[in-house]
Amino acid sequence: MTKLPARTKVLYGLADGGLALLTATIQFFMLSYFSDVLRYDPAIVGMALMVGKLTWDAINDPLFGYFSDRTKSRWGRRRPYLLFGAVPLGLVTWLLFSMPPGLAGAAAFVAVLGSFLLHDTLQTAVNVPYSALTPELTPDYDERTSLSTVRMIFSVVGYILGGAMTTLIAGLFRDGLGWSEPAAYSGMGAVFGVVVAVTVLTTALSVRERPPSEVQPSKLAPWPAFVESLRNRPFMSLMAAQFISSYAFTTLTSLLPFFLIYQLEMESQVPAVMLAMLGTTGLFLYPARWVAGRINKGPTYALGLFIASLAVIATFFLPHSPTPLVYVAAVVAGVGFSVQWVCPWSMMPDVIEYDELRTGERREGVYYGLWNFLTKFTSALGVATSGWALKLFGYVPNVAQTPRALLGIRIFFALAPAIALLISLPILVRYPITRRSHAELRARLAGGAGAAQA
């Protein structure tokens, strides 16, 4: 077993704290920022995000992965993207939350789409190469779970900060300094931009890749490289399960502020409820890792999502008034969703080695590019679905909602995500790569079977 120093794990995970901060802020608050703070039509916001995901991301993510696979520099294959992308990513984060208020129609669409494309390009340029470092740092099945767990501790901390601190920091600028609501969110974006730039740079300057002499760049052209990846059966199974579960989680998190403010009338407790769910997720990362060490990663992933689905379904039946039961649901959901941070990220390196056995090449960048595209696409789909649902059921910002609008919020916050989570379970229970099969795979690779058929 190849042990990684704890220092390496911590320094590697640090960057994901800043990146997760951005992810949480966008997932939890992007829709409400554009609709309630800037007063854009939520359906237009959702459509602009979907257009960006379906066009630019379909090219952007796999290509950055492909380029990083083929990069040769004195800093390595992945680190240059972190070193030179950190500060620009911080700047465009501030820009994303500095859009002009009150736009409508085509102007609103262009503002959302343009700011998204700029921010998304920089985030992709950093995040894909960063994620592709995981399989390069350790080849061991269980050590990868350990590395992913430490990384995800930082990810959850960043997610908590994004989920619980966004409105608090904006409120400090608004109430403490007397700034307008849009200006307060711009100040929040500047603070978060500094955080992500510092964390990514720290990782880039501290973690070393394998020497260039030990890594052979991929020789496949871009299109054959992408097509060959889609023939990887374990990868496609993992992609299918992740697509479904990530869509469910994003829909839930996008509508959580709306559910708490309008259905439960608990606006002041939005940060506390988010902290209850995400804090519990962080506390259960190591228990999730322990379970994965006993029953393999796929079944552990399924078990956690099943627990989360039960908590999400229960929220549909909460009353139209404040209730402490929402904290119970948040804690149980946090227990279940802890697997979302541990299992898929430790399963990805295994499917990459399955591909190496088939093709004889290491193509981490292409795989993480496709993975990043899937993650961001499901995120945009969840936000877009939420925006369309609000529009369909007659949501009006900043007023008491009609029974029809409240029903729409409850359906798309609770029932739709829970059903999606349950659909993903059979795929994960039957996931083909186990500890035993991975050990056999590693033995075949060590024996020089790198171009054999799996």
C-alpha positions as CSV (number, residue, x, y, z in Angstrom):
1,M,0.0,0.0,0.0
2,T,1.5,3.4,-1.1
3,K,0.9,5.8,1.8
4,L,0.7,9.5,1.2
5,P,2.0,11.9,3.8
6,A,-0.8,13.6,5.7
7,R,0.7,17.0,4.8
8,T,0.3,16.2,1.1
9,K,-3.3,15.3,1.6
10,V,-4.1,18.5,3.5
11,L,-2.3,20.8,1.1
12,Y,-4.0,19.0,-1.9
13,G,-7.4,19.3,-0.3
14,L,-7.0,23.0,0.5
15,A,-7.7,24.2,-3.1
16,D,-11.0,22.3,-3.1
17,G,-12.1,24.4,-0.1
18,G,-12.0,27.5,-2.2
19,L,-13.5,25.8,-5.3
20,A,-16.3,24.3,-3.3
21,L,-17.0,27.8,-1.8
22,L,-17.8,29.0,-5.4
23,T,-19.8,25.8,-6.2
24,A,-22.0,26.2,-3.1
25,T,-22.6,29.9,-3.6
26,I,-23.6,29.4,-7.2
27,Q,-25.8,26.4,-6.4
28,F,-27.5,27.9,-3.4
29,F,-27.8,31.5,-4.4
30,M,-27.3,32.1,-8.1
31,L,-31.0,31.8,-8.9
32,S,-32.1,33.9,-6.0
33,Y,-29.3,36.4,-6.6
34,F,-30.5,37.1,-10.2
35,S,-34.2,36.9,-9.5
36,D,-34.6,38.5,-6.0
37,V,-31.5,40.8,-5.8
38,L,-31.2,41.9,-9.5
39,R,-34.9,41.3,-10.4
40,Y,-34.2,39.2,-13.5
41,D,-36.9,36.8,-14.8
42,P,-36.0,33.4,-13.3
43,A,-37.0,31.6,-16.4
44,I,-34.5,33.7,-18.4
45,V,-31.8,33.0,-15.9
46,G,-32.4,29.3,-16.2
47,M,-32.4,29.4,-19.9
48,A,-29.2,31.3,-20.2
49,L,-27.4,28.9,-17.9
50,M,-28.7,25.9,-19.9
51,V,-27.5,27.4,-23.2
52,G,-24.1,27.9,-21.7
53,K,-23.9,24.4,-20.4
54,L,-25.1,22.8,-23.6
55,T,-22.8,24.7,-25.9
56,W,-19.6,25.9,-24.3
57,D,-19.3,23.4,-21.5
58,A,-19.7,20.5,-23.9
59,I,-16.4,21.7,-25.5
60,N,-14.7,23.5,-22.7
61,D,-14.4,20.8,-20.1
62,P,-13.2,17.9,-22.1
63,L,-10.7,20.1,-24.1
64,F,-9.1,21.5,-20.9
65,G,-8.7,17.9,-19.7
66,Y,-7.2,16.9,-23.1
67,F,-4.8,19.8,-23.1
68,S,-3.6,19.1,-19.5
69,D,-3.0,15.4,-20.5
70,R,-0.7,16.6,-23.2
71,T,1.0,19.5,-21.4
72,K,4.7,19.3,-20.7
73,S,6.3,21.9,-18.6
74,R,8.9,22.3,-15.8
75,W,5.9,22.6,-13.4
76,G,4.3,19.4,-14.6
77,R,1.1,18.7,-16.5
78,R,-1.5,20.0,-14.1
79,R,0.1,22.7,-11.9
80,P,0.6,25.4,-14.6
81,Y,-3.2,25.7,-14.9
82,L,-3.5,26.3,-11.1
83,L,-0.5,28.6,-10.9
84,F,-1.7,30.9,-13.7
85,G,-5.5,30.5,-13.3
86,A,-5.9,31.2,-9.6
87,V,-5.9,35.0,-9.7
88,P,-8.0,35.4,-12.9
89,L,-10.6,33.0,-11.3
90,G,-10.8,35.2,-8.3
91,L,-11.3,38.3,-10.4
92,V,-14.2,36.8,-12.5
93,T,-15.8,35.6,-9.3
94,W,-16.1,39.2,-8.2
95,L,-17.4,40.1,-11.6
96,L,-20.1,37.4,-11.6
97,F,-21.7,39.0,-8.5
98,S,-21.4,42.5,-9.9
99,M,-24.0,42.4,-12.7
100,P,-26.2,45.5,-13.2
101,P,-29.7,45.2,-11.7
102,G,-33.1,45.5,-13.4
103,L,-32.2,44.1,-16.8
104,A,-35.0,42.3,-18.7
105,G,-35.4,40.3,-21.9
106,A,-32.4,39.9,-24.2
107,A,-30.2,42.2,-22.0
108,A,-30.8,40.0,-19.0
109,F,-30.1,36.8,-21.1
110,V,-26.8,38.2,-22.4
111,A,-25.7,39.4,-19.0
112,V,-26.3,36.0,-17.4
113,L,-24.8,34.1,-20.3
114,G,-21.7,36.3,-20.7
115,S,-20.8,36.4,-17.0
116,F,-21.4,32.6,-16.8
117,L,-19.2,31.9,-19.8
118,L,-16.3,34.0,-18.5
119,H,-16.4,32.6,-15.0
120,D,-17.0,29.0,-16.1
121,T,-14.0,29.1,-18.5
122,L,-11.6,30.1,-15.7
123,Q,-13.1,27.7,-13.2
124,T,-12.8,24.8,-15.7
125,A,-9.2,25.8,-16.5
126,V,-8.4,25.4,-12.8
127,N,-10.8,22.6,-11.6
128,V,-10.2,20.0,-14.3
129,P,-6.4,19.8,-13.9
130,Y,-6.7,20.0,-10.1
131,S,-9.1,17.0,-10.0
132,A,-6.8,15.1,-12.4
133,L,-4.1,15.2,-9.8
134,T,-6.0,12.6,-7.6
135,P,-5.0,9.4,-9.5
136,E,-1.5,10.6,-10.0
137,L,-0.8,11.1,-6.2
138,T,-1.6,7.4,-5.2
139,P,-2.4,4.2,-7.1
140,D,-4.0,2.4,-4.0
141,Y,-7.7,1.6,-3.9
142,D,-8.2,2.5,-0.2
143,E,-5.6,5.2,-0.1
144,R,-7.5,7.0,-2.8
145,T,-10.5,6.9,-0.6
146,S,-8.4,8.4,2.2
147,L,-7.1,11.2,0.0
148,S,-10.6,11.9,-1.3
149,T,-11.9,12.0,2.2
150,V,-9.3,14.6,3.4
151,R,-10.0,16.6,0.2
152,M,-13.7,16.5,0.8
153,I,-13.3,17.7,4.4
154,F,-12.0,20.9,2.8
155,S,-14.7,20.7,0.2
156,V,-17.5,20.5,2.8
157,V,-15.9,23.4,4.8
158,G,-15.9,25.5,1.6
159,Y,-19.4,24.4,0.9
160,I,-20.5,25.4,4.4
161,L,-18.9,28.8,4.0
162,G,-20.6,29.2,0.6
163,G,-24.0,28.0,1.8
164,A,-24.0,29.7,5.3
165,M,-21.9,32.8,4.8
166,T,-23.0,34.2,1.5
167,T,-26.0,36.1,2.8
168,L,-24.2,36.9,6.1
169,I,-21.3,38.6,4.4
170,A,-23.6,40.4,2.0
171,G,-25.6,41.5,5.0
172,L,-22.5,42.9,6.7
173,F,-21.9,45.1,3.6
174,R,-25.6,46.0,3.4
175,D,-26.4,46.6,7.0
176,G,-23.0,47.5,8.4
177,L,-21.8,49.8,5.6
178,G,-25.2,50.9,4.2
179,W,-24.5,49.5,0.7
180,S,-27.4,48.6,-1.6
181,E,-28.3,45.0,-2.0
182,P,-26.5,44.5,-5.4
183,A,-23.4,46.3,-4.1
184,A,-23.4,44.1,-1.0
185,Y,-23.4,41.0,-3.2
186,S,-20.5,42.5,-5.2
187,G,-18.5,42.9,-2.0
188,M,-19.3,39.3,-1.1
189,G,-18.0,38.2,-4.5
190,A,-14.8,40.1,-4.0
191,V,-14.2,38.4,-0.6
192,F,-14.9,35.0,-2.1
193,G,-12.7,35.7,-5.1
194,V,-9.7,36.4,-2.8
195,V,-10.4,33.2,-0.9
196,V,-10.4,31.0,-4.0
197,A,-7.3,32.6,-5.4
198,V,-5.3,32.1,-2.2
199,T,-6.3,28.5,-1.6
200,V,-5.6,27.4,-5.2
201,L,-2.3,29.2,-5.3
202,T,-1.3,27.5,-2.0
203,T,-2.0,24.1,-3.4
204,A,-0.2,24.8,-6.6
205,L,2.9,26.0,-4.8
206,S,2.9,23.1,-2.3
207,V,1.9,19.8,-4.1
208,R,4.3,18.2,-6.6
209,E,3.3,16.0,-9.5
210,R,5.2,12.9,-10.5
211,P,8.4,13.7,-12.5
212,P,7.7,14.3,-16.2
213,S,9.9,11.3,-17.1
214,E,7.4,9.0,-15.4
215,V,4.4,10.3,-17.4
216,Q,3.7,9.7,-21.1
217,P,1.2,12.2,-22.7
218,S,-1.8,10.7,-24.4
219,K,-1.3,10.1,-28.2
220,L,-5.0,10.0,-29.1
221,A,-6.5,12.9,-31.0
222,P,-9.3,14.8,-29.2
223,W,-12.3,13.2,-30.8
224,P,-11.1,9.5,-30.6
225,A,-10.0,10.2,-27.0
226,F,-13.5,11.3,-26.0
227,V,-15.2,8.5,-27.9
228,E,-12.9,5.9,-26.3
229,S,-13.8,7.2,-22.9
230,L,-17.5,6.7,-23.5
231,R,-16.7,3.0,-24.2
232,N,-15.5,2.5,-20.6
233,R,-18.5,0.7,-19.0
234,P,-17.7,1.4,-15.3
235,F,-17.2,5.1,-16.2
236,M,-20.6,5.2,-17.9
237,S,-22.2,3.6,-15.0
238,L,-20.6,6.0,-12.6
239,M,-21.6,8.9,-14.9
240,A,-25.2,7.8,-15.0
241,A,-25.5,7.6,-11.2
242,Q,-23.7,10.8,-10.7
243,F,-25.9,12.6,-13.3
244,I,-29.1,11.6,-11.5
245,S,-27.9,12.2,-7.9
246,S,-26.1,15.5,-8.7
247,Y,-29.2,16.8,-10.5
248,A,-31.3,15.9,-7.5
249,F,-28.9,17.6,-5.1
250,T,-28.6,20.8,-7.1
251,T,-32.4,21.1,-7.5
252,L,-32.8,20.7,-3.8
253,T,-30.1,23.2,-2.9
254,S,-31.3,25.8,-5.4
255,L,-34.8,25.8,-3.9
256,L,-33.7,25.4,-0.3
257,P,-33.8,29.2,0.3
258,F,-37.2,29.5,-1.3
259,F,-38.5,26.5,0.7
260,L,-37.3,28.0,4.0
261,I,-38.4,31.6,3.3
262,Y,-41.8,31.0,1.8
263,Q,-43.0,27.5,2.8
264,L,-41.6,27.4,6.4
265,E,-41.4,31.2,6.9
266,M,-37.9,30.8,8.5
267,E,-35.9,33.4,6.5
268,S,-33.7,34.3,9.4
269,Q,-32.7,30.6,9.9
270,V,-31.6,29.9,6.3
271,P,-27.9,29.9,7.3
272,A,-28.5,27.7,10.4
273,V,-30.4,25.1,8.4
274,M,-27.7,25.0,5.7
275,L,-25.1,24.7,8.4
276,A,-27.0,21.8,10.0
277,M,-27.1,19.8,6.8
278,L,-23.6,20.6,5.5
279,G,-22.0,20.4,9.0
280,T,-23.5,16.9,9.4
281,T,-22.1,16.0,6.0
282,G,-18.6,17.0,7.1
283,L,-18.9,15.0,10.3
284,F,-19.9,11.9,8.5
285,L,-17.2,11.9,5.8
286,Y,-15.0,9.5,7.8
287,P,-17.9,7.2,8.7
288,A,-18.7,7.1,5.0
289,R,-15.1,6.2,4.3
290,W,-15.3,3.4,6.9
291,V,-18.4,1.9,5.4
292,A,-16.8,2.0,1.9
293,G,-13.9,0.1,3.3
294,R,-16.3,-2.7,4.4
295,I,-18.9,-3.0,1.6
296,N,-17.1,-1.3,-1.4
297,K,-17.7,2.1,-2.8
298,G,-20.7,1.6,-5.1
299,P,-23.0,0.0,-2.4
300,T,-21.9,2.7,0.1
301,Y,-22.8,5.4,-2.3
302,A,-26.3,3.8,-2.8
303,L,-26.9,3.4,0.9
304,G,-26.1,7.1,1.6
305,L,-28.4,8.3,-1.2
306,F,-31.2,6.1,0.1
307,I,-30.9,7.7,3.5
308,A,-30.9,11.2,2.0
309,S,-34.0,10.4,-0.1
310,L,-36.0,9.5,3.0
311,A,-35.1,12.9,4.6
312,V,-36.0,14.8,1.4
313,I,-39.3,13.1,1.0
314,A,-40.2,13.9,4.6
315,T,-39.9,17.7,4.0
316,F,-42.8,17.6,1.5
317,F,-45.1,17.0,4.5
318,L,-43.8,19.9,6.7
319,P,-46.4,22.6,7.6
320,H,-46.7,26.0,6.1
321,S,-45.2,27.5,9.3
322,P,-41.9,27.5,11.2
323,T,-41.0,24.0,12.5
324,P,-37.9,22.5,14.2
325,L,-38.5,19.3,12.2
326,V,-36.6,20.9,9.3
327,Y,-33.4,20.6,11.4
328,V,-34.0,16.9,11.8
329,A,-34.5,16.5,8.1
330,A,-31.4,18.5,7.4
331,V,-29.2,16.4,9.7
332,V,-30.5,13.1,8.3
333,A,-30.0,14.4,4.7
334,G,-26.4,15.4,5.7
335,V,-25.7,11.9,6.9
336,G,-26.8,10.5,3.6
337,F,-25.2,13.1,1.3
338,S,-21.8,12.6,3.0
339,V,-21.3,9.8,0.4
340,Q,-21.6,12.3,-2.4
341,W,-18.4,13.8,-1.3
342,V,-16.4,10.6,-0.7
343,C,-17.4,7.8,-3.1
344,P,-17.6,9.3,-6.6
345,W,-14.3,11.1,-6.3
346,S,-12.5,8.0,-5.1
347,M,-14.2,5.9,-7.8
348,M,-13.0,8.1,-10.7
349,P,-9.3,7.0,-10.4
350,D,-10.3,3.4,-10.6
351,V,-12.2,3.8,-13.8
352,I,-9.2,5.6,-15.3
353,E,-7.1,2.6,-14.6
354,Y,-9.7,0.4,-16.2
355,D,-9.3,2.6,-19.2
356,E,-5.5,2.2,-19.0
357,L,-5.9,-1.5,-19.1
358,R,-8.0,-1.2,-22.3
359,T,-6.0,1.5,-24.1
360,G,-2.5,1.5,-22.7
361,E,-2.7,5.2,-21.9
362,R,-3.2,7.4,-18.9
363,R,-5.9,10.0,-19.7
364,E,-6.8,11.5,-16.4
365,G,-7.5,15.0,-17.9
366,V,-10.0,13.7,-20.5
367,Y,-11.9,11.8,-17.9
368,Y,-12.0,14.6,-15.4
369,G,-12.9,17.0,-18.2
370,L,-15.9,14.9,-19.0
371,W,-16.7,14.5,-15.3
372,N,-16.5,18.3,-14.8
373,F,-18.8,18.9,-17.7
374,L,-21.3,16.4,-16.3
375,T,-21.2,18.0,-12.8
376,K,-21.7,21.5,-14.2
377,F,-24.3,20.5,-16.7
378,T,-26.4,18.8,-13.9
379,S,-25.9,21.9,-11.8
380,A,-27.2,24.1,-14.5
381,L,-30.0,21.7,-15.3
382,G,-31.0,21.8,-11.6
383,V,-30.9,25.6,-11.5
384,A,-32.8,25.8,-14.8
385,T,-35.5,23.3,-13.7
386,S,-35.9,25.3,-10.5
387,G,-36.3,28.6,-12.4
388,W,-38.8,27.1,-14.8
389,A,-40.8,25.5,-12.0
390,L,-41.0,28.9,-10.1
391,K,-42.2,30.5,-13.3
392,L,-44.7,27.8,-14.1
393,F,-46.2,27.8,-10.6
394,G,-46.5,31.6,-10.5
395,Y,-43.7,32.6,-8.1
396,V,-43.4,36.3,-7.4
397,P,-40.2,37.6,-5.7
398,N,-40.3,39.0,-2.1
399,V,-44.1,38.6,-1.5
400,A,-46.2,36.0,0.2
401,Q,-46.7,33.1,-2.3
402,T,-50.0,31.7,-3.5
403,P,-50.9,28.1,-2.6
404,R,-50.1,27.1,-6.2
405,A,-46.6,28.6,-6.0
406,L,-46.0,26.9,-2.6
407,L,-47.0,23.6,-4.1
408,G,-44.5,24.0,-6.9
409,I,-41.7,24.8,-4.5
410,R,-42.5,21.7,-2.4
411,I,-42.7,19.4,-5.4
412,F,-39.4,20.5,-6.9
413,F,-37.7,20.8,-3.6
414,A,-38.8,17.5,-2.1
415,L,-40.5,15.0,-4.4
416,A,-38.6,15.4,-7.6
417,P,-35.1,15.2,-6.0
418,A,-36.1,12.2,-3.9
419,I,-37.4,10.2,-6.9
420,A,-34.2,11.0,-8.8
421,L,-32.1,9.7,-5.9
422,L,-34.0,6.5,-5.7
423,I,-33.6,5.9,-9.5
424,S,-29.8,6.0,-9.1
425,L,-29.7,3.2,-6.5
426,P,-29.8,0.1,-8.7
427,I,-26.9,1.4,-10.8
428,L,-24.7,1.9,-7.8
429,V,-25.6,-1.4,-6.1
430,R,-24.4,-3.3,-9.3
431,Y,-21.3,-1.1,-9.8
432,P,-18.7,-3.4,-11.3
433,I,-15.4,-2.2,-9.8
434,T,-14.8,-3.6,-6.3
435,R,-11.8,-3.8,-4.0
436,R,-11.1,-7.3,-5.3
437,S,-11.5,-6.5,-9.0
438,H,-9.4,-3.4,-8.6
439,A,-6.6,-5.4,-7.0
440,E,-6.7,-7.8,-10.0
441,L,-6.7,-4.8,-12.4
442,R,-3.6,-3.3,-10.7
443,A,-1.8,-6.7,-10.8
444,R,-2.5,-6.9,-14.6
445,L,-1.2,-3.4,-15.1
446,A,1.9,-4.2,-13.1
447,G,2.4,-7.3,-15.3
448,G,2.5,-5.1,-18.4
449,A,-1.1,-5.7,-19.6
450,G,-1.7,-2.0,-20.2
451,A,-3.1,-2.5,-23.7
452,A,-5.0,-5.7,-23.1
453,Q,-8.8,-5.9,-23.3
454,A,-10.5,-5.8,-19.9
